[in-house]
Amino acid sequence: MKVCVTAMGKDLDAEVDPRFGRSQYFIFVDTDTMAFEAVENTAVAAPGGAGIQAAQTVVNKGADVLISGNIGPNAFQVLSTAGVKVATGAYGTVREAIEMYKNGKLNVSGGSTVGAHAGMGMGMGMGGGRGMGRGMGMGRGIGMGQSMVMPQGEKAEKESLEGLEEMVNKLENELKEVKKRIEELKRR
């Protein structure tokens, strides 16, 4: 099976990029052999339509499954129309995200996880996370202006709560990494 994982780096040990359309890289992996190809996301700086452009890249590369932290409605539509399964809620390294998918620990819900234009920094003037990102020019995590599309029902509420708790843990860890990096830079 060929999967595509959104990533902040170029290999299997790179951190998962929680954004889809504005992900730094796409890592295409053959899950049987773990052979991979890293592809830079050319849509990352698009003024609009990044999700659609990124989805077309994934489709053109022949991925069966996309693994990411989140996905918007337009990108989800392109992928699902092309028959690409979408698994969200991924975190950790690319390798770990693939294992999470294989073990059924990711949400293969059949819908977007953020509202339209979520990666563009809409609302509260937070700039979509741009600026501090391990020297790669792009921030990590979810921008403050993003709205989560929450599923309905008791089971969905539990899944949403678990997803939010995971997101909080991930953001806390990322904040620790940013603070650590700031201290390293101050010591230079």
Rosetta silent file (secondary structure, phi, psi, omega in degrees, C-alpha in Angstrom):
SEQUENCE: MKVCVTAMGKDLDAEVDPRFGRSQYFIFVDTDTMAFEAVENTAVAAPGGAGIQAAQTVVNKGADVLISGNIGPNAFQVLSTAGVKVATGAYGTVREAIEMYKNGKLNVSGGSTVGAHAGMGMGMGMGGGRGMGRGMGMGRGIGMGQSMVMPQGEKAEKESLEGLEEMVNKLENELKEVKKRIEELKRR
SCORE:     score description
SCORE:     0.000 S_00000001
   1 L     0.000  140.979  178.684    0.000    0.000    0.000 S_00000001
   2 E  -105.259  119.095  178.099    1.254    3.491   -0.797 S_00000001
   3 E  -113.829  155.509  174.352    0.630    6.114    1.879 S_00000001
   4 E  -120.564  129.420  178.976    1.432    9.797    1.975 S_00000001
   5 E  -119.132  131.692  175.497    2.282   11.431    5.302 S_00000001
   6 E   -72.484  135.181 -173.076    2.510   15.190    5.787 S_00000001
   7 E  -143.549  158.480  177.569    5.909   15.988    7.259 S_00000001
   8 L   -95.167   -6.388  179.674    8.197   18.770    8.439 S_00000001
   9 L  -140.499 -170.140 -169.297   11.287   17.036    7.078 S_00000001
  10 L  -105.580   13.886 -178.571   12.470   14.723    4.344 S_00000001
  11 L  -144.774 -177.624 -175.437   12.600   11.275    5.961 S_00000001
  12 L   -69.297  -17.184  178.775   10.727    8.721    8.063 S_00000001
  13 L   -96.994    5.735  176.196   12.014   10.270   11.306 S_00000001
  14 L   -72.602  151.170  176.286   10.665   13.733   10.453 S_00000001
  15 E   -70.069  144.251  174.102    7.842   15.093   12.579 S_00000001
  16 E   -65.865  133.328  173.446    4.339   14.878   11.138 S_00000001
  17 L   -86.583  121.095 -176.622    3.175   18.285    9.930 S_00000001
  18 L   -69.010  -14.473  179.164   -0.346   18.696   11.353 S_00000001
  19 L   -92.293  146.503  175.944   -1.328   20.854    8.368 S_00000001
  20 L   -94.050  -66.590 -173.702   -2.155   19.286    5.034 S_00000001
  21 L   -60.683  -28.938 -178.720   -2.282   22.027    2.404 S_00000001
  22 L  -113.335   24.168  174.573    0.596   23.960    3.919 S_00000001
  23 L   -64.077  147.093  178.521    2.678   20.977    4.982 S_00000001
  24 L   -65.949  -49.164 -175.668    6.395   21.337    4.299 S_00000001
  25 E  -137.239  160.370  168.125    6.791   17.909    2.681 S_00000001
  26 E  -116.519  126.834  176.959    4.866   14.850    1.633 S_00000001
  27 E  -106.172  113.539  178.847    6.551   11.538    2.396 S_00000001
  28 E   -93.381  122.983 -172.041    5.234    8.786    0.108 S_00000001
  29 E  -127.450  133.754  169.278    5.865    5.388    1.691 S_00000001
  30 E   -84.496  111.913 -173.172    5.407    1.810    0.516 S_00000001
  31 L   -69.725  -16.055  177.590    4.131    0.275    3.755 S_00000001
  32 L   -77.954  -40.041 -175.534    5.368   -3.210    2.794 S_00000001
  33 L  -108.219  -15.446 -173.930    9.017   -2.215    2.286 S_00000001
  34 L    64.521   15.907  171.102    9.099    1.204    4.017 S_00000001
  35 L   -67.543  142.376 -175.763   10.828    2.574    0.914 S_00000001
  36 E  -141.651  162.422  174.677    9.951    6.264    0.666 S_00000001
  37 E  -134.332  128.463  176.741   10.145    9.373   -1.469 S_00000001
  38 E   -95.612  130.218  179.773   10.107   12.885   -0.007 S_00000001
  39 E  -125.231  125.677  177.595    8.358   15.507   -2.123 S_00000001
  40 E   -69.192  137.229  179.544    8.444   19.196   -1.285 S_00000001
  41 L   -80.365  106.711 -178.520    4.953   20.702   -1.141 S_00000001
  42 L   -73.871  -13.389 -179.517    4.941   23.363   -3.856 S_00000001
  43 L   -87.414   -2.994 -172.900    1.545   24.634   -2.635 S_00000001
  44 L   -56.312  -34.876 -177.333    2.905   25.655    0.784 S_00000001
  45 L  -104.240   10.834 -179.458    3.183   29.342   -0.170 S_00000001
  46 L   -61.634  138.894  179.854    0.116   29.532   -2.423 S_00000001
  47 L   -67.426  -21.952  178.597   -2.008   32.598   -1.663 S_00000001
  48 L  -166.946  159.497  177.868   -5.112   30.404   -1.778 S_00000001
  49 L    73.183   20.569 -178.043   -6.186   26.924   -2.766 S_00000001
  50 H   -61.604  -40.131 -179.083   -3.167   25.263   -1.143 S_00000001
  51 H   -62.560  -42.420  179.808   -5.236   22.302    0.023 S_00000001
  52 H   -65.787  -44.877  178.982   -6.608   21.616   -3.434 S_00000001
  53 H   -63.259  -43.049  179.628   -3.160   21.889   -5.038 S_00000001
  54 H   -64.331  -41.667  178.925   -1.622   19.663   -2.361 S_00000001
  55 H   -61.292  -39.304  179.017   -4.408   17.103   -2.772 S_00000001
  56 H   -63.915  -36.767  176.265   -3.757   16.985   -6.512 S_00000001
  57 H   -61.221  -45.776 -179.089   -0.091   16.221   -5.810 S_00000001
  58 H   -62.751  -43.032  179.095   -1.084   13.315   -3.557 S_00000001
  59 H   -64.361  -46.470 -178.049   -3.516   11.981   -6.167 S_00000001
  60 H   -62.312  -29.347  179.654   -0.981   12.337   -8.998 S_00000001
  61 L   -83.375   -3.362  174.199    1.607   10.370   -6.989 S_00000001
  62 L    79.124   27.662  179.093   -0.832    7.465   -6.641 S_00000001
  63 L   -70.293  142.135  174.803   -1.271    7.385   -2.860 S_00000001
  64 L   -88.284  -31.162 -175.620   -3.921    5.042   -1.481 S_00000001
  65 E  -138.808  139.262  170.745   -4.044    6.779    1.913 S_00000001
  66 E  -107.555  132.430  176.214   -3.198   10.265    3.176 S_00000001
  67 E  -118.026  124.092 -179.464   -2.063   10.539    6.813 S_00000001
  68 L  -152.059  175.250  174.347   -2.046   13.993    8.403 S_00000001
  69 L   -75.474  -49.118 -176.887   -2.955   15.882   11.537 S_00000001
  70 L  -142.939  164.753  175.724   -5.828   17.764    9.948 S_00000001
  71 L  -151.960  142.549  178.905   -7.455   18.348    6.570 S_00000001
  72 L   -87.117  169.127 -174.778   -9.777   20.973    5.181 S_00000001
  73 H   -65.786  -38.669 -178.086  -13.028   20.402    3.305 S_00000001
  74 H   -69.067  -44.607  177.960  -11.794   21.257   -0.198 S_00000001
  75 H   -64.142  -42.158  178.934   -8.720   19.032    0.005 S_00000001
  76 H   -58.929  -42.027 -179.345  -10.810   16.248    1.526 S_00000001
  77 H   -61.198  -46.166  179.800  -13.257   16.488   -1.380 S_00000001
  78 H   -60.705  -47.729 -177.805  -10.470   16.194   -3.987 S_00000001
  79 H   -64.986  -47.280 -177.009   -8.889   13.213   -2.221 S_00000001
  80 H   -66.911  -35.903  177.043  -12.110   11.323   -1.539 S_00000001
  81 H   -62.521  -34.574  179.988  -13.340   11.861   -5.106 S_00000001
  82 L   -84.239   -1.444  178.263  -10.078   10.299   -6.329 S_00000001
  83 L    85.529   14.151  178.203  -10.524    7.334   -3.951 S_00000001
  84 L   -87.472  124.432  175.860   -7.747    8.300   -1.527 S_00000001
  85 E   -72.835  146.895 -179.319   -8.578    7.401    2.097 S_00000001
  86 E  -119.684  123.121  178.357   -7.877   10.160    4.612 S_00000001
  87 E  -115.977  121.674 -177.731   -6.562    9.386    8.110 S_00000001
  88 E  -116.264  169.820 -179.399   -6.312   12.322   10.530 S_00000001
  89 L    92.554   10.131 -177.825   -5.079   12.866   14.068 S_00000001
  90 L   -73.885  147.792  175.674   -1.504   11.824   13.269 S_00000001
  91 L  -156.735  176.021 -177.227    1.420   13.104   15.324 S_00000001
  92 L    84.112 -148.374  179.695    4.966   12.082   16.194 S_00000001
  93 E   -89.769  166.751  177.243    7.279   10.950   13.413 S_00000001
  94 H   -57.184  -46.361 -179.809    6.269    9.792    9.945 S_00000001
  95 H   -58.370  -44.998  179.538    7.248    6.240   10.925 S_00000001
  96 H   -65.326  -38.492  179.693    5.106    6.434   14.097 S_00000001
  97 H   -64.028  -37.930  177.895    2.143    7.852   12.167 S_00000001
  98 H   -64.887  -42.094  177.416    2.263    4.921    9.741 S_00000001
  99 H   -63.696  -40.399  177.638    2.236    2.494   12.677 S_00000001
 100 H   -59.286  -42.241  179.429   -0.688    4.394   14.199 S_00000001
 101 H   -65.342  -47.258 -179.244   -2.566    3.987   10.923 S_00000001
 102 H   -59.655  -33.101 -178.291   -1.734    0.283   10.624 S_00000001
 103 L   -90.982    8.174  176.718   -2.948   -0.250   14.215 S_00000001
 104 L    71.395   24.919 -176.178   -6.235    1.589   13.625 S_00000001
 105 L   -96.147    3.068  178.000   -5.355    4.469   15.947 S_00000001
 106 L  -107.391  157.950 -179.341   -6.088    7.293   13.485 S_00000001
 107 E   -82.534  111.816  175.324   -9.434    8.778   12.584 S_00000001
 108 L  -109.043   66.065 -167.819  -10.551    7.537    9.165 S_00000001
 109 L   -81.661  -31.740 -175.180  -13.815    9.409    9.515 S_00000001
 110 L    92.727   32.554  177.856  -14.646   10.531    6.047 S_00000001
 111 L  -162.742  168.220  179.092  -14.673   14.271    6.640 S_00000001
 112 L   -75.489  158.349 -179.565  -12.607   17.391    7.100 S_00000001
 113 L  -112.324   -9.216  176.391  -11.233   18.272   10.521 S_00000001
 114 E  -134.702  161.724  178.702  -10.860   22.028   10.061 S_00000001
 115 L   -76.265  169.950  177.863  -12.915   24.722    8.384 S_00000001
 116 L   -59.490  144.325  177.490  -12.174   26.253    5.017 S_00000001
 117 L    64.901   21.606 -176.665   -9.113   28.537    4.912 S_00000001
 118 H   -62.621  -35.962 -176.992   -7.906   27.204    8.273 S_00000001
 119 H   -81.510    1.877 -175.833   -4.249   27.269    7.330 S_00000001
 120 H   -94.470    3.729  176.990   -4.359   30.877    6.203 S_00000001
 121 L    75.758   30.586 -179.557   -4.286   32.399    9.680 S_00000001
 122 L   -71.153  141.569  174.416   -7.823   33.724    9.569 S_00000001
 123 L    81.672  142.851  175.530   -9.139   35.260   12.756 S_00000001
 124 L    55.746    9.569  172.766   -7.413   36.698   15.826 S_00000001
 125 L    58.621   34.569 -174.697   -4.519   37.924   13.688 S_00000001
 126 L   -92.340   -4.523  171.942   -2.237   35.036   14.533 S_00000001
 127 H    73.291   18.481  173.460   -0.670   34.590   11.100 S_00000001
 128 H    63.714   20.850  175.711   -1.294   30.872   10.665 S_00000001
 129 H    85.048    8.302 -179.084    1.706   29.791   12.727 S_00000001
 130 L   -72.910  147.488  172.501    4.313   31.343   10.459 S_00000001
 131 L   123.158  -64.288 -174.932    7.592   32.428   11.937 S_00000001
 132 L  -108.998  107.468 -177.963    8.958   30.016   14.511 S_00000001
 133 L  -155.141   60.962  176.562    9.552   26.566   13.168 S_00000001
 134 L    56.187   32.943  176.173   12.956   25.052   13.855 S_00000001
 135 L    74.171   12.113 -179.219   14.543   27.401   11.368 S_00000001
 136 L   -99.836    1.756  174.180   12.468   26.084    8.469 S_00000001
 137 L    88.850  -11.482 -179.584   10.436   29.250    8.046 S_00000001
 138 L  -127.124  142.109  179.944    7.052   27.782    8.913 S_00000001
 139 L   -76.881  169.517  178.290    5.500   27.309   12.325 S_00000001
 140 L  -109.303  157.821  171.037    4.219   24.062   13.742 S_00000001
 141 L    88.776 -167.645 -173.254    0.825   23.218   15.064 S_00000001
 142 L  -100.409  128.539  178.403   -2.582   24.697   14.646 S_00000001
 143 L   -66.777  151.921 -175.628   -3.034   28.440   14.188 S_00000001
 144 L   -63.735  -26.595 -175.520   -5.285   30.217   16.660 S_00000001
 145 L   -84.716    3.087 -176.304   -7.784   31.253   13.996 S_00000001
 146 L   -81.795  143.013  176.201   -8.651   27.730   12.918 S_00000001
 147 L  -108.727  135.949  178.132  -12.041   26.308   13.635 S_00000001
 148 E   -88.278  137.931  173.650  -12.457   22.621   14.304 S_00000001
 149 L   -88.601  112.109 -174.361  -15.362   20.833   12.652 S_00000001
 150 L   -97.607  128.052  176.257  -16.798   18.833   15.514 S_00000001
 151 L   -68.000  164.258 -176.389  -18.761   15.656   14.864 S_00000001
 152 L  -105.138  159.616  174.915  -22.120   15.163   16.611 S_00000001
 153 L    99.568  163.869 -176.587  -23.323   12.540   19.099 S_00000001
 154 H   -62.682  -47.188  179.189  -22.024   10.964   22.317 S_00000001
 155 H   -61.289  -43.284 -179.630  -19.359    8.810   20.631 S_00000001
 156 H   -64.257  -36.914  177.835  -18.260   11.791   18.545 S_00000001
 157 H   -62.325  -42.886  178.928  -18.043   13.958   21.679 S_00000001
 158 H   -63.232  -44.916  179.454  -15.730   11.413   23.312 S_00000001
 159 H   -63.334  -39.391  178.623  -13.594   11.214   20.149 S_00000001
 160 H   -64.830  -42.625  178.521  -13.495   15.016   19.965 S_00000001
 161 H   -61.602  -45.931  178.732  -12.455   15.258   23.614 S_00000001
 162 H   -62.004  -41.920  179.296   -9.713   12.679   23.089 S_00000001
 163 H   -63.832  -41.008  178.826   -8.564   14.481   19.951 S_00000001
 164 H   -67.364  -39.210  177.506   -8.479   17.819   21.760 S_00000001
 165 H   -63.562  -41.394  176.501   -6.549   16.308   24.670 S_00000001
 166 H   -62.103  -41.750 -179.414   -4.024   14.872   22.215 S_00000001
 167 H   -63.128  -42.395  178.651   -3.786   18.260   20.516 S_00000001
 168 H   -61.459  -46.201  178.813   -3.155   19.999   23.871 S_00000001
 169 H   -60.445  -43.296 -179.524   -0.412   17.493   24.728 S_00000001
 170 H   -64.713  -43.870 -179.790    1.170   17.938   21.323 S_00000001
 171 H   -66.373  -37.844  176.855    1.029   21.733   21.544 S_00000001
 172 H   -62.378  -42.439  177.829    2.496   21.678   25.062 S_00000001
 173 H   -64.587  -40.806  179.067    5.384   19.531   23.803 S_00000001
 174 H   -66.232  -37.064  176.982    5.902   21.822   20.840 S_00000001
 175 H   -63.070  -41.804  176.570    5.900   24.850   23.164 S_00000001
 176 H   -59.590  -42.146  179.460    8.590   23.175   25.267 S_00000001
 177 H   -64.022  -40.582  179.705   10.636   22.607   22.090 S_00000001
 178 H   -65.085  -45.126  179.004   10.242   26.250   21.056 S_00000001
 179 H   -61.897  -40.627  178.056   11.288   27.474   24.515 S_00000001
 180 H   -61.856  -43.264 -179.756   14.270   25.118   24.436 S_00000001
 181 H   -64.917  -39.179  177.652   15.258   26.454   21.007 S_00000001
 182 H   -60.755  -45.616  179.212   14.940   30.047   22.251 S_00000001
 183 H   -62.178  -40.855  177.890   17.283   29.269   25.141 S_00000001
 184 H   -61.328  -41.849 -179.275   19.770   27.636   22.743 S_00000001
 185 H   -68.985  -34.692  178.422   19.703   30.720   20.522 S_00000001
 186 H   -66.367  -31.679 -178.860   20.179   33.050   23.498 S_00000001
 187 H   -75.387  -13.350 -177.456   23.314   31.142   24.527 S_00000001
 188 L   -75.006    0.000    0.000   24.999   31.705   21.172 S_00000001
